[in-house]
Amino acid sequence: MKPRLKIALLLGLFLLLGLSFVSLKATNQVIIHYFYDEACSHCQDASLYLDQIETENPFVIVERYDVGRDDQAKDLFRLVKDTFHKNMALTPFIVIRGVALVGYSDQIEADISSLVERFETEATTDVVMKLIDGEAVSAEEIEFIRFSKGDYVFLPLLKEVPIDGLSLLVGAIVIGFVDGFNPCAMWILLFLVAMLFNLKNRTRMWLLGLLFLLSSALVYFLIMTAWLNLSITVRDVLWFRILIGVFAIGFGAYNLTKTLKKTKDNMIGCEVTDASGRKRIRDKISEVIERRSLLLASIGIIALGAFVNLIELACSAGLPLLYTQILAYNELPAALNYGYIAIYVFFYMLDDLVIFFIAMFTLKLTGISNRYQVPSRIVGAVIMIVLGVLLIFFPGIIMFA
């Protein structure tokens, strides 16, 4: 055989072996386990994308489980969620090997494409198949990946926050700010500041005023934290979510109609305390401020700040309760939950802080929040109604999935 012919044959053989190797690399079958519900708002979009992935990649098989109609699929879905420690997750729920993806978005599409490309050549455990076969799944076989690299943004206080969590951040800012325009708290703050003006000691004025605001913020934070823990405890109970949603719709509709009616009558103000109740609070403030002992006055002002929050909650209990319910449904780490509540409380206290600092520097009172009272109460009522509807009918949106 001629040398050139031998070389050509060898090159051809190497080329065939190379092609065979590439072919073997692509023979790993990738099964996408897709749990959906016909009532799910995003499942149709997810189904179309998975159809496309299955068509474009012959090694991909999409196994579909209708958890809304099929009892066996529902039982498997419950087992899969328990295995991935995502008990509150809703549909669409997608599992590829040892990775679970919840919800549907452009980022989820990118994650699916990336995982399919990865597992095409990487052999790992198919967790759902093991569960179907009745086999135990070890912790090493599960990858607790919720977000891909780069899906985080650095924020002060919260540090790294998932991009999905920005919706929770915006919610904390907007709902907290609207909640802050509270007529039941404003008149107490204005009266307190007026009484502080009678003190000759500027240091005492600042100390007592800041203690009042700090104690108010701390008590509000603790109350919201308690509500959050309660919501986390009962978040799997369907009737509790529906009950909160009905409460939000009813309370929001009541506040909206009441505010619009009283706007016509020009009678907007606090309705929780009557004239005699307000007089008792004013007397108590005067008694605390006039105490000679700074320690006793400080203790009294802290107690007053805590008491005021009980009055404020009667005016706006729905908004902080709704926000903590939303946090519970998103199954975030405890530190992140507390960070969002802290941001909520800061923006809740923002108008009080502005009024206090202006008053302390100028020694003049301003009712800056009064002009925004009506629109803020209307916005707050609308927010409650919308969130109530979402809680009952579209809980997936509440999870910002």
C-alpha positions, 0 to 999 in steps of 0.5 A: 500500500502506498504511503500516501494512501496509508496516511489518508486512511489513518486520517480518515480513521482518526476523523471517524473516531473523533466523530464517534467520541463527539457523538458519545459525549452527546448521548447523555439523556436529559429528562426535564420533570415539569410539574404544572397546573392548568390554573397556573398563570405562567405554566402555559409559557413554561410549557411552550418553552419546554416544547421548544427545548425538547424539539431542538434537543433530541436527547431531552425528554420532558416528563409532564405532571398535572398536579391540578388533576392527577392525584398521583402527580400531586403526591409525587409533587409533594414528595419532590418539594419535601426532598428539595425543601421547597414546601411552599413552592408553587407551579411551574416547578421544574426539576433537572437532575438534582436542580429544582427551578421554581416559577417562570421568567427569562432567567428561568429560561436561561437556567434551563438552557444552561442546565440542559447543555451541562447535563448533556455531557455530565452524568449526575443523579436524576432525583425525581426518577429515584423518588419514583423508584422508591429510592432514598435521595442523599443530600449530596445528590441535590444542588440547592441552586435558586439563582444563577451566578450574576443574579444578585445585586449588592444593596446596603444593609441587605448586602447581596440580594437576589434580583427576584427579591428586588420586588420585595424590596420595592414592596417594603419601601412603597407599602412601608411609606404609605403605612407611615402616613397614619393620622392616629400617630401623627397627632401624638407626635405633633403634641409631643413635639409641642410639649418638648418646645417648653423644655429649656434643655435642648439636649433633653428635647433631642433625647426624649424625642429620639427615644420616642421615635426609636421605641416606636420603630422597635416595637413596630419591628417586633410586632411585624417579626411576630406576625412573620413567624406566625405566617411562616408557621401556618403558610401551608394552611390554605384557609389561612391564606384565603382568610388573610386575602378576604380580610385584606379585600374587606378592610381595604374596601372599607377604608377606601369607601370611608376615606372617600366619604369623609373627604367629601365631608372634610373630616379626615382624622384619627377615629381610634381614639375619641376626644376623652381618649386623646385628652388622657394621652395628652395628659400622660405626655405632659406628665412624662415630659415634666418629670424632673428625673431624666431616667424616669422621663426616658422610661416613660417616653419609651413606654409611651412610644410602645403604647402609641404603636398599639393605636397605630396598628388599629389604623393600619394593621392590614398593611404590615400583616399583608407584607409579612404574609408575602415574606412568608410565602417567599421562603427567604433566609431569616436574616433577609426577612428581618432586613426587609422588615427593617427597611419597611419600618424605616420608611414607615417612620420616615415622615415622623423623622422628617417632621421631628428633625424639621421641628427640632432645628427650626423650633416650629411645627409642621403638619407635612404629612397632613396634606398627603393623608388622603391620597396615602390612605386611598393608595393604601386601601387599593394596595390592600385590595390588590394584594388580597386578590393576589393572595386568594387567586394568584399566589404565584405572583405574590411569590414574585415567581 
